[in-house]
Amino acid sequence: MYWLIKQALFQLNPERSHHLALAAINICYQLGLTSLLKKIPPTPCTVMGLNFPNRVGLAAGMDKNGDYIDALVALGFGFIEIGTVTPRPQTGNPRPRLFRLVNQAAIINRMGFNGKGIDYVLTRLAKMRYRGILGINIGKNRDTPNERAVDDYLAGMRAFWRYASYLTINVSSPNTSGLRDLQHIEQLTALLTALKAEQTRLQQVENKYVPLVVKIAPDLSTTELDDIANVLLTQKIDGVIATNTTIKRDGVMDSPYANEAGGLSGKPLDALNTRVIQQLHAHLQKKIPIIASGGVMDTTSAREKINAGAQLVQLYTGLIYNGPSLISDISSC
Ligand SMILES: Cc1cc2nc3c(=O)[nH]c(=O)nc-3n(C[C@H](O)[C@H](O)[C@H](O)COP(=O)(O)O)c2cc1C
């Protein structure tokens, strides 16, 4: 069934088919048709003090503004991550900015945090029915200099505290100039020190603890990754998402889109992503849970991430190429 839908969607421009697919899922949900999908038997797990009905989540970027949370949950996800949300609305990069590399089961995107901003997302969250695990991924506006980036993340934390099960600090998108520099040790330490202090303050004021999760790039050197792992441990960060998209082009040079700027996701990211998880796991020694995001395309790749040390996995490109049955396949693997 999904194979047929995919044939039709892949005829269209990728960004258009993205919106069409989400609108179609939403209509199916409104009509009660998603309840006809095969029920996913619960495989509960507790991570970061949160109880997940299964360990398969939706990665950030598909539902940037929280418009489709209830419909996406109905596909069977154990958790949903929305965003990246920036404080103010912004249009992102000029189109085209999304490319399908079909023979490689991959995507290149340079969306550039196109989104409607905090105020809009809050209106969506107020209407949401879902009461399960919701991650909210926060970032900085394109025109906020790195020296003031902390203010944007603080704005996201304060705005979303009451709705978020966990908050993801995105310092790894390749499509916002300079963003990944926030992963440099001095900048990361300064940023996370401020955000942890705010976490403590908000916990007291709101009487609710919200775990902070840092999402990292796959393109770090071994030394950089070890240094980041040390900062995460020192700062007592609650979780780490490994990884965002890669700026490398290994395995896709045959594609006509190989030289498009942006982050590469999907199958070509799989092995690199697993290596990052292995190294992180060796360093963190289970003190900080790892959430895998990158190249989870089937049960084999999901199993490899879990064997490498991940406790949860997230899907994006795998969902596009292989459809929602992937969620139940992986949740029981
Ligand atoms: C079109 C697109 C948009 C994305 N937008 C975001 C985003 O806004 N924030 C973020 O943290 N990651 C974003 N990502 C990265 C995904 O969350 C995920 O980390 C990455 O695609 C690797 O996983 P995959 O190989 O399963 O796709 C985006 C990915 C794609 C393909």
The ligand as an SDF file (V2000), in Angstrom:
LIG
                    3D

 31 33  0  0  0  0  0  0  0  0999 V2000
   13.9270   17.7780    5.4390 C   0  0  0  0  0  0  0  0  0  0  0  0
   14.6270   17.6420    6.7610 C   0  0  0  0  0  0  0  0  0  0  0  0
   14.4870   18.6340    7.7110 C   0  0  0  0  0  0  0  0  0  0  0  0
   15.1220   18.5140    8.9460 C   0  0  0  0  0  0  0  0  0  0  0  0
   14.9680   19.5010    9.8810 N   0  0  0  0  0  0  0  0  0  0  0  0
   15.5480   19.3620   11.0980 C   0  0  0  0  0  0  0  0  0  0  0  0
   15.3600   20.3370   12.0980 C   0  0  0  0  0  0  0  0  0  0  0  0
   14.6490   21.3310   11.9160 O   0  0  0  0  0  0  0  0  0  0  0  0
   15.9870   20.1600   13.2890 N   0  0  0  0  0  0  0  0  0  0  0  0
   16.7760   19.0540   13.5540 C   0  0  0  0  0  0  0  0  0  0  0  0
   17.3000   18.9310   14.6590 O   0  0  0  0  0  0  0  0  0  0  0  0
   16.9490   18.0980   12.6190 N   0  0  0  0  0  0  0  0  0  0  0  0
   16.3570   18.2280   11.4210 C   0  0  0  0  0  0  0  0  0  0  0  0
   16.5350   17.2600   10.4770 N   0  0  0  0  0  0  0  0  0  0  0  0
   17.4240   16.1040   10.7760 C   0  0  0  0  0  0  0  0  0  0  0  0
   16.6130   14.8860   11.2410 C   0  0  0  0  0  0  0  0  0  0  0  0
   15.9620   15.1510   12.4490 O   0  0  0  0  0  0  0  0  0  0  0  0
   17.5570   13.6910   11.4410 C   0  0  0  0  0  0  0  0  0  0  0  0
   18.4080   13.9680   12.5300 O   0  0  0  0  0  0  0  0  0  0  0  0
   18.4040   13.3970   10.2200 C   0  0  0  0  0  0  0  0  0  0  0  0
   17.6270   13.4830    9.0350 O   0  0  0  0  0  0  0  0  0  0  0  0
   19.0530   12.0130   10.2760 C   0  0  0  0  0  0  0  0  0  0  0  0
   18.0840   11.0060   10.4010 O   0  0  0  0  0  0  0  0  0  0  0  0
   17.5290   10.1520    9.1280 P   0  0  0  0  0  0  0  0  0  0  0  0
   18.7390    9.6060    8.4100 O   0  0  0  0  0  0  0  0  0  0  0  0
   16.6810    9.1250    9.7690 O   0  0  0  0  0  0  0  0  0  0  0  0
   16.7750   11.0960    8.2920 O   0  0  0  0  0  0  0  0  0  0  0  0
   15.9040   17.3630    9.2290 C   0  0  0  0  0  0  0  0  0  0  0  0
   16.0350   16.3550    8.2680 C   0  0  0  0  0  0  0  0  0  0  0  0
   15.3960   16.4720    7.0420 C   0  0  0  0  0  0  0  0  0  0  0  0
   15.5440   15.3700    6.0280 C   0  0  0  0  0  0  0  0  0  0  0  0
  1  2  1  0
  2  3  1  0
  2 30  2  0
  3  4  2  0
  4  5  1  0
  4 28  1  0
  5  6  2  0
  6  7  1  0
  6 13  1  0
  7  8  2  0
  7  9  1  0
  9 10  1  0
 10 11  2  0
 10 12  1  0
 12 13  2  0
 13 14  1  0
 14 15  1  0
 14 28  1  0
 15 16  1  0
 16 17  1  0
 16 18  1  0
 18 19  1  0
 18 20  1  0
 20 21  1  0
 20 22  1  0
 22 23  1  0
 23 24  1  0
 24 25  2  0
 24 26  1  0
 24 27  1  0
 28 29  2  0
 29 30  1  0
 30 31  1  0
M  END
$$$$
